[in-house]
Amino acid sequence: MTEKKVRVGVVGLGVMGVRLLEKMAVHPRMTVQAVCDTSAERVEATLARLDGARGFAQWHELVADTGLDLIYVAVPPKFHHSIVLGALATGKHVLCEKPLANSLEEAREMRDRALAAGVAHAMNFPTYYKNVFADLAARVRRGDLGTLRRIEVTTRFPQWPRPWQQVPWLGQREQGGFVREVVPHYLHMIRTLFGPFAGVQGEIEYPADPLLCETGITAQLRLADGTKVLLDGFSGAAEREHVGLKLYGTEGTLALENWNVLRAGGVGEGLSDVAVEERDPHVALLDELVKAASGQDADLIGFDIGYEIQEVLDTLLEVSTAR
């Protein structure tokens, strides 16, 4: 007996939307049935690569389509709230890009509506599904660090937005910037490994132009047990792009560099690369979505966790500014 496929509608055909759409289109348990974008050219180009899918210019028309089971929301953050609430109102499952919303108030309503709707709700944090992160988490659980002493998150961008992300909103203060686009991944990883955050303080740097996003941030976050998390990031760096998470303990140090490289070392040692056989994290996420849509237990990052991350993110964006 052929298993029923999850019928997907995708709202937003930018870089991220198309990247995951292409994985959905070839997933054995998914079928992309509808797409929507404000660009008619993008819709036409996408439909040409799909078999029998429908195209929409308005998101509410796609969301109202009764032939869909799951809506993937891949638009800029300020549009997440209305589209997600529209999808939830029709009883559809929802996958949303990060951050969850463009304000804590919006995120709270999205979380509450999703929990009340009784449908699958998930955030797209692909690093969580990488084997390299699973290995890192396993080493933390078995005590390789000893007692955790310090966590560092560093981000260095020669250019923001990056060359492959040249869309205006990513460089604007209203909903763009690397703090919104990149930092949530690390907040989520730390939350997964060590539990909720208990405090945030720091300084964020903005250019003189009030329309442009941040150029730098230095912040100190705190875990519930008092462990400090140091966040140091800026754009315009005179070096190659680098993003990383580093965990310091009394017995060892672990680092995840540039999303894919795990390094480890003990007392008095340098860090050495750890060989990890990688899997496609997007496919792993889609596998879990299929389980959830079928009523099975699934390992998803729900809107409840998305709300927690939004709370920390909003606080970071509101800390004292410097120019």
N, C-alpha and C positions, 0 to 999 in steps of 0.2 A: 504494500500500500504506500503510495506516494505521500510524503508528509506535506502538510499545507505550508505554503510560504507566507512570510510576513510581508504585507504590501506596504511599501514605503512612499511617502511624499517628502520631497526635499524643498525647503524654502531657503533660497540663497545659493547662488552658483558662483561664488568667489573661489579663491584658492582653496580654502579649507572645505567648503561645501562640496566642490568637485572632487577633491582628494578622497573624501570618505564615500561620496556617491559612487565612485568607480569601484570601491571595495564592495559596496552593497550590491552593485549590478552583477557581480560575478559570484556572490555568496550563494551557496546551494540552498539556503533556507530563506532567502530574501528576494524580492523583486521590486525594482523602482518603478512605480506606476504613475507618478506625477512629479513635476518640477515647477518651480516658480522663481522668477527673478524680475527686477525692474527693467533689466536689459532684455529686449526681445531677441537680440542677436545671441546672447548667452543661452536663452531658452531654446532657440532654434538649433544652435550648435550641439547642445546637450541631447535634445530629442533625436538628432540624427544618429547618435551613438546608442540609443535605447530602442528596444523593440516594443512598440505599442503603447508607450507612455504618453501622458497628456501634459500639455503645457499651460501654465497660467501666468497672467500678469499681476494678479492681485492675490495676496496670501490667503485672505479670508475665503476665496473661492476654492482654493486647494484644500484648506482645512475642513471645509464643509463637505468635501467629497466622501460619500459613504463607502467607497470602494477601497479606503485606506485604513490600515491598522496602526501605523506609526508615523509621526511627523518628526523630521530632523530639522531643527532650527539652526541655520548656519548664516545668520545675518549679523550685522553689528549689534553690540550690546543694548543700545537704547530701544531696539525693536523686539527684544526677547520677550518682554513682559506681555505685550498685547498678543503676540502670536502664540505663545505658550498657553496663555489663558484661553484663547480661542480653541486651541487643540484640545485642552482638557475639558472644555465645555461640551465637546462632541464625544467624549469618552475614549479618545485616542491615546496611545502611548506616546511619550515624548523623549527625544534625545536633544539636548541643548548644548551649544558651544559655551565655553567659559569666557568671561565670568558669567554667573547665572543671570545677572541683571545689571542695570545701570545705577541702581541705588539699593540700599538696604531695605527700604519700604517695599519696593517692587519684588525683591528677592523673597521677602517674608510672605507676601501674598502668593507668589508662585509656589513656594514650599507648601503653604497651607492648602492651597487648592489641589495640588498634586496628591498630597496625602489623603485628602478627602475624596478624591476621584477614584482611588483604588486602582489606578493604572500604573504601568511601569514608567518611571521617570529617571532619567540618567543624564550625567554630564560627560562631555568628551574630554577626559584626561588620559590620553593614550599611554603616557609613560608608566602609569600604574599597571598596565597590562604587559609591559616589557619583562622579559626574563631577567634582564639586568637589575630591574627594581626588585623582582621577586628574590633574587640572590642576595641583594643588599638587605632586604627585610629579614631573610632567613639568618643572616650573619648577626643582625641586631638581636633577634630572638634567642639565638643560642649563646649570646653573651660575649661575642668577639670584642666588643667595645669596653667591657668591664663596666664601670660606672660612667654614664654620659656626663661630660663636662661642658661642652660647647658645641653649637651648630653654626655653620657659616653658609650663607647663600651669596654667591657673587654673580653679577651679570655685567658683561662688557660688550657694547655694540659699537662698531665703527660708524654705523649709519642706522638711524631709526626714522621711519620704518626701514626694514631691511630691503635690499634690492629686489627680492622676490615678493615683497608685500607692499608694492607701491599703490596703495589706495588712500585717498585723502584722510578718511576718518581715523586711520591708525596713527597719524601724526598730530591729531588734534586733541585738545584738552578735554572736550566734552565726553568722549568715550574711548579714546585711544591711549597710546603710550605703552611702554614695556612693562610698567607696573601692573596694568590690567591684563596685558596680553601674555606675559611670560611668568611673572611672579606667582600667580595662582597655582601653577603646576607644582611649585616648590612648597607653597603653603599646604597644598593637599598632601604631598609626600610626607612632610613633617607631621601633619595631623594624623596620617595613617600609621606612622611609625611610633609616635610618642603621645598622641592624644591632643586635646584642645589647647589652644593658646589662652594665656591668662593676662596678658598685658602687651601694649604696643606703645612705643615712643620713638621719635626720630625727627628727621628733617628731610623735606623733599625740595628739589630745586626746579624752578620753572624759568623759561626764557622771558624776556620783557614782553614779547607778543602774547597777549592774553588768550589767543586762540590756540596756541601751540602746546603740546603735551610736555611732560616733565623731561628734564635732561639728566637728572641724577636723584639718587635717594640713599640715605644712610639711616638705618633704623635698628632698634633693638627690641626684639619681641621676647616674651617670656613664656615658658611652658608652666603647667600647673605646679610642677615640683621645683620651680625656680630656675631651671636651666635656661641660659640666655641663648637667643637665636640672633645672630648678627646678619643684617642684610645690607649689602653694599653694591650699588649698581649705577651705571651711567652710560650715556650714549656719547658719540663723538670720540670714542677711545682710539688711540693711535696704535692699534694692534688688531689681530684677528679676533672675530667674535668668540667669546667664551662665556659659558654659563655653567655653574656648578653648585653642588651640594656637598658639604664636608662635615663629617661627624667625628668629633674628638672624644675619646674615652680614656680611662685610666690604663686600659690594657691594649687598646688598639685604635686605629683611625681608619675610617671608610670614606671614600669619595665617589661621587657619581659626576662625571665630567662630560659636558656637551651631549647630554641625554643618553649616551650609549656606552660610555667607558666606565667600568667599575674598577676602582683601585683600592688596595688594602695594605695595611702594614701594622706591625706590632711595636712595642716599646723599643726605642733605639734604632728602628728600621726606617728606610725610605718606603714610599708607597710603590707597589708593583701592580701592573695590570692583571686583572682576573679574567680569564677566558670564559665567555658565556655564549652558549649557542642561542641565538636570538630567534624570536618568533615575530610575526607581524602583529603588533599590538592592536591595530584597527580591526583585524579579523577576530582577534580574541574578544574585543569589545562587542562586536556584532554577534558573536556566538552567545555571549551572555544576554544580549538584548533579545535574541530569538527565544532563549529559555524563559525570560521574564514574560514575553508576549504570549508564550504558550502556557503560562501559569505555573512554571517551575521556579524553584529557588535559583537566584542568579547573583553573581558578584558584580553589582553595579554601584556607581557613585551617585547616590540619589540627591534630590534637591535639598534634603535636610543637611547633608554635608556641604552642598553648594552654598547654602545660606550661611553656614559657619565660616566658610572661606570668604564670602562676600562681606561679612562683618569685619574680619581682619583687614581685608582689602580696602574697604571704605575708610577705616581708621588710618591706614597708611596714607591714603590720599588726602586726608584732612590734617595730617601733622604739620607743624610749623614750616613755613616756606622760606626759602632763601634765594637770592638772585646774585 
